[in-house]
């Protein structure tokens, strides 16, 4: 059956959910963590060098699904009538291609996995401009798939629509492919990202947040948007006051928010293991309760730090962040 195959792949994608069913009713008995770790280790041996990525994905997803496990069902627990109705609707949609689809589902596990992932993500498919942007930017691309995988984002249809097209010309991306990160930013605050951090006991993403956790910038979720963010401070922006640093911004650049910077830096690290802004801070547009400019950086094994500096402060370890100013231009083949 199509749905049996798909649901089995969904369970494989979320291996950490193992359910036990008794004779009278189905009860959710949580996670078998040790068994899952063996599966992760096995997958890592099959793909050398990928262990950290598998581990990160496991920890993020296991926490999210642990909290929601009581609301989820395996395919055998879905009412028979619901499965039959959904099954019929889906097969009718295949029309004259049903025999070909059935054959592939029975003979091609990779195809079944793609179908299942498509359904898990709510029917999301990258647009042509997103595919082209990924090719151009390479490892400096953090797209919708990465946000779902590493941040556990549950994208809405409206958010996917808002992020449907890349708002930068091909020439812009090609000129920035080594110096910037193209990132699909979802409404995820610094506090939300700290929640992801707590799901990763083996590593720290954010340094102590005690001083800013009640400040508005920490709770700012932002809006769904594509951002092209510099991977390093603006050249020659250290040893300058904020006024001097702002004078270095090109007409195509703007000062990003702390939310955008933290989202970009942490997301890029989870996807590539590359730490940006090690040993240096960059000012953002936000201010703290005393009017000092929020700065992020000094990203080491202790986590990404967030601090603040007065606008007239200058130092060797304080530069300026920047993002490419968006224009109503869309990437196309």
C-alpha positions as CSV (number, residue, x, y, z in Angstrom):
1,X,0.0,0.0,0.0
2,X,1.2,3.5,-0.8
3,X,0.4,4.9,2.6
4,X,2.0,2.0,4.4
5,X,5.2,2.6,2.4
6,X,5.1,6.4,3.0
7,X,4.4,6.2,6.7
8,X,7.2,3.6,7.1
9,X,9.6,6.1,5.5
10,X,8.3,8.9,7.7
11,X,9.1,6.8,10.7
12,X,12.6,6.1,9.3
13,X,13.1,9.9,8.8
14,X,12.1,10.4,12.5
15,X,13.7,7.2,13.7
16,X,13.6,8.3,17.3
17,X,9.8,7.8,17.5
18,X,9.2,4.2,18.5
19,X,5.7,3.4,19.7
20,X,4.3,0.4,21.6
21,X,0.8,-0.8,21.2
22,X,-1.1,-2.8,23.8
23,X,-4.2,-5.0,23.2
24,X,-6.8,-2.4,24.0
25,X,-5.4,0.9,23.1
26,X,-2.3,2.6,21.8
27,X,0.0,4.3,24.3
28,X,3.0,6.4,23.5
29,X,5.9,5.3,25.6
30,X,8.5,7.8,24.5
31,X,11.9,7.4,22.9
32,X,14.4,4.6,22.8
33,X,17.4,6.8,22.7
34,X,20.1,4.1,22.9
35,X,18.6,2.3,19.9
36,X,18.5,5.5,18.0
37,X,22.1,6.4,18.7
38,X,23.1,3.0,17.2
39,X,21.1,3.9,14.1
40,X,22.8,7.3,13.9
41,X,26.2,5.7,14.4
42,X,25.5,3.1,11.6
43,X,24.4,5.9,9.2
44,X,27.6,7.9,10.1
45,X,29.7,4.8,9.3
46,X,28.0,4.6,5.9
47,X,28.7,8.3,5.3
48,X,32.1,9.1,6.9
49,X,32.5,12.6,8.1
50,X,28.8,13.2,8.5
51,X,28.4,12.1,12.1
52,X,28.1,15.5,13.6
53,X,25.3,16.4,11.1
54,X,23.4,13.3,11.9
55,X,23.8,13.9,15.6
56,X,22.6,17.5,15.4
57,X,19.6,16.6,13.4
58,X,18.7,13.8,15.8
59,X,19.0,15.9,18.9
60,X,17.0,18.8,17.5
61,X,14.2,16.6,16.1
62,X,14.1,14.2,19.1
63,X,13.4,17.1,21.5
64,X,10.7,18.6,19.2
65,X,9.0,15.3,18.7
66,X,9.3,14.3,22.4
67,X,7.2,17.3,23.2
68,X,4.6,16.4,20.6
69,X,4.7,12.7,20.7
70,X,1.3,12.3,22.4
71,X,-0.4,14.0,19.4
72,X,1.2,11.8,16.8
73,X,0.1,8.4,15.4
74,X,1.9,5.7,13.4
75,X,0.0,4.7,10.3
76,X,-1.5,1.6,12.0
77,X,-3.2,3.9,14.5
78,X,-4.9,6.1,11.9
79,X,-8.5,5.2,11.4
80,X,-8.9,2.8,8.5
81,X,-11.5,5.0,6.8
82,X,-9.2,8.0,6.9
83,X,-6.4,6.0,5.3
84,X,-8.7,4.7,2.6
85,X,-10.1,8.1,1.8
86,X,-6.7,9.7,1.6
87,X,-5.4,6.7,-0.4
88,X,-8.2,7.0,-3.0
89,X,-7.7,10.8,-3.4
90,X,-4.0,10.4,-4.0
91,X,-4.3,7.6,-6.5
92,X,-7.0,9.5,-8.4
93,X,-4.5,12.3,-8.7
94,X,-2.0,10.0,-10.5
95,X,-4.6,9.4,-13.2
96,X,-3.1,7.4,-16.1
97,X,0.3,7.2,-14.4
98,X,-0.8,5.1,-11.4
99,X,0.8,1.9,-12.7
100,X,4.2,3.6,-13.1
101,X,4.0,5.2,-9.7
102,X,3.0,1.9,-8.0
103,X,5.9,0.2,-9.7
104,X,8.4,2.8,-8.5
105,X,7.0,2.7,-5.0
106,X,7.5,-1.0,-4.9
107,X,11.0,-1.1,-6.5
108,X,12.7,2.2,-5.8
109,X,13.3,3.0,-2.0
110,X,14.9,6.4,-2.9
111,X,11.7,7.4,-4.8
112,X,9.6,6.4,-1.8
113,X,11.8,8.5,0.5
114,X,11.4,11.6,-1.8
115,X,7.6,11.2,-1.7
116,X,7.6,10.9,2.1
117,X,9.9,13.9,2.6
118,X,7.7,15.9,0.2
119,X,4.7,15.1,2.4
120,X,6.5,15.7,5.7
121,X,7.5,19.2,4.5
122,X,3.9,20.1,3.7
123,X,4.4,19.8,-0.1
124,X,7.4,22.2,-0.3
125,X,9.5,22.1,-3.5
126,X,12.3,24.6,-4.2
127,X,11.6,27.1,-6.9
128,X,13.9,27.4,-9.9
129,X,15.4,30.5,-8.4
130,X,16.2,28.7,-5.2
131,X,17.8,25.8,-7.1
132,X,19.9,28.3,-9.1
133,X,20.9,30.2,-5.9
134,X,22.0,27.0,-4.2
135,X,24.2,26.1,-7.2
136,X,25.8,29.6,-7.2
137,X,26.3,30.0,-3.4
138,X,27.4,26.4,-2.6
139,X,28.1,25.9,1.1
140,X,27.2,29.6,1.7
141,X,23.5,28.8,1.1
142,X,21.1,28.2,4.1
143,X,17.8,27.6,2.5
144,X,14.3,26.4,3.5
145,X,15.4,22.8,3.7
146,X,18.2,23.7,6.1
147,X,15.9,25.7,8.3
148,X,13.5,22.8,8.5
149,X,16.3,20.3,9.2
150,X,18.5,22.3,11.7
151,X,16.0,24.7,13.4
152,X,13.0,22.4,13.2
153,X,11.0,25.1,11.4
154,X,7.3,24.3,10.6
155,X,6.9,26.5,7.6
156,X,3.4,27.7,6.8
157,X,2.1,28.1,3.3
158,X,2.3,31.9,3.6
159,X,5.9,31.7,4.7
160,X,6.8,29.4,1.9
161,X,5.1,31.8,-0.5
162,X,7.0,34.8,1.0
163,X,10.3,33.0,0.5
164,X,9.3,31.5,-2.9
165,X,11.7,33.6,-5.0
166,X,15.2,34.9,-4.4
167,X,15.2,38.7,-4.4
168,X,18.7,39.1,-5.7
169,X,20.0,39.1,-9.3
170,X,22.3,36.4,-10.5
171,X,25.1,38.9,-10.9
172,X,24.8,39.9,-7.3
173,X,24.9,36.4,-6.0
174,X,27.9,35.6,-8.2
175,X,29.8,38.6,-6.8
176,X,28.9,37.6,-3.2
177,X,29.2,33.9,-3.3
178,X,32.5,33.8,-1.4
179,X,31.9,36.7,1.0
180,X,28.3,36.4,2.0
181,X,25.7,33.8,3.1
182,X,22.3,33.6,1.4
183,X,19.9,32.7,4.1
184,X,16.2,32.0,4.3
185,X,15.3,33.7,7.6
186,X,12.1,32.4,9.3
187,X,10.4,34.1,12.3
188,X,12.7,32.6,14.9
189,X,13.9,34.8,17.8
190,X,17.2,34.6,19.6
191,X,15.2,33.1,22.5
192,X,13.8,30.5,20.1
193,X,17.3,29.6,18.9
194,X,18.4,29.3,22.5
195,X,15.7,26.7,22.8
196,X,17.4,24.8,20.0
197,X,20.7,25.2,21.9
198,X,19.2,23.5,25.0
199,X,18.4,20.4,22.8
200,X,22.1,20.0,22.0
201,X,23.8,19.0,25.3
202,X,27.1,18.1,23.5
203,X,27.8,21.6,22.2
204,X,26.9,25.2,23.1
205,X,25.5,27.4,20.4
206,X,24.8,30.6,22.4
207,X,26.9,31.9,25.3
208,X,25.1,33.0,28.5
209,X,21.9,35.0,27.7
210,X,21.1,36.2,31.3
211,X,21.7,39.9,30.6
212,X,19.5,40.2,27.5
213,X,16.8,37.5,27.8
214,X,14.2,40.0,28.8
215,X,15.1,42.7,26.3
216,X,13.0,43.3,23.2
217,X,15.6,42.4,20.7
218,X,16.0,38.9,22.1
219,X,12.3,38.2,21.5
220,X,12.1,39.8,18.1
221,X,11.2,37.1,15.6
222,X,11.5,39.2,12.5
223,X,9.7,38.3,9.3
224,X,10.2,35.6,6.6
225,X,12.9,37.0,4.3
226,X,15.9,36.1,2.2
227,X,19.0,37.8,3.5
228,X,22.5,38.1,2.0
229,X,24.8,38.5,5.0
230,X,28.5,39.3,5.1
231,X,30.6,36.5,6.6
232,X,33.1,38.9,7.9
233,X,33.0,42.5,9.3
234,X,33.0,45.3,6.8
235,X,36.7,45.9,5.8
236,X,38.4,48.5,7.9
237,X,35.5,48.8,10.3
238,X,37.5,48.0,13.4
239,X,38.9,50.8,15.5
240,X,36.0,53.0,14.4
241,X,33.0,54.5,16.2
242,X,29.6,53.6,14.9
243,X,29.5,56.8,12.9
244,X,32.8,55.9,11.2
245,X,31.6,52.4,10.6
246,X,28.3,53.4,9.0
247,X,30.3,55.6,6.6
248,X,31.9,52.4,5.2
249,X,28.5,50.9,4.2
250,X,28.0,50.8,0.5
251,X,24.8,52.1,-1.0
252,X,23.7,48.5,-1.5
253,X,24.3,47.5,2.2
254,X,22.4,48.0,5.4
255,X,22.8,47.1,9.1
256,X,21.0,43.8,9.9
257,X,19.2,43.0,13.1
258,X,20.7,40.9,15.9
259,X,18.0,38.2,15.1
260,X,19.2,38.0,11.5
261,X,22.9,37.8,12.5
262,X,22.3,35.1,15.2
263,X,20.1,33.1,12.9
264,X,22.6,33.2,10.1
265,X,25.7,32.5,12.2
266,X,24.1,29.6,14.1
267,X,22.4,28.1,11.1
268,X,25.6,28.2,9.0
269,X,27.5,26.5,11.8
270,X,24.9,23.7,12.2
271,X,25.0,23.1,8.4
272,X,28.7,23.4,7.8
273,X,30.6,23.3,11.1
274,X,32.2,26.7,10.2
275,X,32.2,29.3,13.0
276,X,31.9,32.8,11.8
277,X,33.1,35.9,13.7
278,X,35.6,34.1,15.9
279,X,37.5,36.5,18.0
280,X,35.6,39.6,16.8
281,X,32.2,41.2,17.4
282,X,30.1,43.1,14.8
283,X,27.5,45.8,15.7
284,X,23.9,45.3,14.7
285,X,21.0,47.7,14.4
286,X,19.4,46.9,17.8
287,X,20.1,48.7,21.0
288,X,19.9,47.5,24.6
289,X,18.0,49.1,27.5
290,X,20.8,51.7,27.9
291,X,20.9,52.7,24.3
292,X,24.2,50.8,23.6
293,X,24.4,49.0,20.3
294,X,24.0,45.2,20.3
295,X,26.9,43.3,18.9
296,X,27.4,39.6,18.2
297,X,30.5,37.5,17.8
298,X,33.5,35.9,19.5
299,X,32.0,32.5,18.4
300,X,34.1,29.7,20.0
301,X,33.5,26.5,21.8
302,X,31.6,28.4,24.6
303,X,29.1,29.6,22.0
304,X,28.2,32.7,20.1
305,X,28.3,35.7,22.4
306,X,26.0,38.8,22.5
307,X,27.1,42.0,24.1
308,X,26.7,45.8,23.5
309,X,28.9,48.8,23.0
310,X,28.2,52.6,23.1
311,X,28.2,54.2,19.7
312,X,31.4,56.2,20.4
313,X,33.3,53.1,21.5
314,X,36.1,51.9,19.2
315,X,38.3,48.8,19.5
316,X,40.3,46.2,17.6
317,X,37.7,43.5,18.1
318,X,34.5,45.5,17.2
319,X,33.6,45.8,13.6
320,X,30.3,46.3,11.7
321,X,28.0,43.7,10.3
322,X,26.2,44.2,6.9
323,X,23.6,42.7,4.7
324,X,22.9,43.3,1.1
325,X,20.0,45.8,0.7
326,X,17.0,44.1,-1.0
327,X,15.5,45.4,-4.2
328,X,12.5,44.3,-6.2
329,X,14.7,42.1,-8.4
330,X,14.3,38.3,-8.7
331,X,16.7,35.7,-9.6
332,X,15.9,33.7,-12.8
333,X,17.5,31.2,-15.1
